[in-house]
Amino acid sequence: MARLSWSWIFLPLFLAFLAFMLAYPVVLLFLKSFAKSDKERQLLAMLRAFRLAGSPYVLPPGTSKERVEILQEAIRKSFKDAEFHKDFKKLIGDVPTPLMPETMDKYVRELPRSPEIIALFHKIAGAGPLPER
């Protein structure tokens, strides 16, 4: 019988807990107090951005500004529709907290782009052992 290491059990739970907690600004301030370097602050920013953005809508390069604005307006109208909130609550059992297009765009634009931070994010989100601090 194969033996599972604790990281297989602990890491997904830790990442789920961290992702949930990063959605709240007060908790983010608390977590930022533990970040001892700019690298750690950037990593927290990346984790928070992925948590908040969820599944962003991505358009191909060169999409006309007019088409982008039409899609953004459609998303805004959908998210503000009372029926959307009612159906979401019925299907999911929770109150929806959708991000408007401008907010999602802001989070995506602010994602750290450093190869070092991205590699560290992949290590933490992966199944291997956590990296040394």
N, C-alpha and C positions, 0 to 999 in steps of 0.2 A: 504494500500500500504506500503510495507517495505521501511524503510528509509536507504539509504546507507551512511556509514560514509565516511568522506574525505579520510581516509586511504585506502579504496578500490579503490579510483580514484588516489590519489597522489602516493601511494607506487609503483604500477607498472610503472608509468611514471618516478618516481625518479630512480627506479632500472634500467630501460631501459636507461635513461640518464647517470647514473653512469657507467653502463656497456660499453656504447659507448665511454664515455670520458676516461675510464681506458685503452682503447686501445692505447692512445697516451702518450708517455713518458713525454712530457712537462706537460700535465695535471696531470699525476700521481705524478710528483714532487710537483705540486701545491697542490693536495689533501693530499699528505703526510705531508705537512706543517701544516695541520689541525689535523692530528693524534696526540693526546696528550699522548698516552701510547703505550707500546709494543703490547698490545692486539688490539688496533685500527690499528696499522701498519700491524699486522698479518691478520686482517680482510680485509684490503685493498688488501693485497697480495693475499688472497683467491679469492676475487671478480675479481681481474685482471686476475688471472690464469684461472678461469672459463670462463671469457670473451675471452681470447686469445686462449685457447685450444678448445673452441667450443664443438665439439663432438669427443673426442679422440677415437682412435682405441684400443680396449682392447682385449688381448689374454689371454687364460686360463693359470693358473700357470703350469709351467713345459714345456711350449712350447720351442722347441729346438732353440738355438741361430741361427742356420742355417736358420730355417724357419722364424724367426723374421727378419733376414737380407734380405731374399728374399722378404718378404712383404714390408719392408721399401724401398727397391730399386724400387719395383713396384710403390709404392706411389710417390717416388721422380720423377720417369719417367713420371707418369701421370700428376703431378703438373707442370712439366717443358715442357710438350707437348703444342705446339702452338695451336693445335686444342682444347685442354681443355680450354685454356684462351678465345679462340674465342667463343666456345659454352657457357661457363659460362657467358660471357658478353652478349651474345644474350638472354639467358634464364633469367638471374638475373638482367641485366641492370647495372651491376657494374663490376669493375675490381677485379678479384680474388686476394686474399692475403693469399694463403694457408701457413700453418705452416708445415715445413719439420719434419719428424719423430724425429730427434734429439732435435729440439726446443720443440716439444710437450712433449717429454719424460722429458725434463728439467723442464717444468712447472708443470707437474704432480708430479714429485719427490719433488719439492719445496713447494707443497701445505702444509699449516699448518695442523698438525695432532692433535693438542690440542683439547680435548673434549669441553673445554670452548669456543674456537674460533668457532668450528663447531656448537655448540648450538647457539651461537650469530648469526652466518651466517644464520641458519635456522629461527631464529626470524626475522631477517631483510628481508629475502627472502619470508617469510610467509605472510599471510593475516592479522595477528593480529597487534596490535599497536606497534610502534617502541619502543625498550627498552630505558631506561634512559641512558644517557651518563655517 
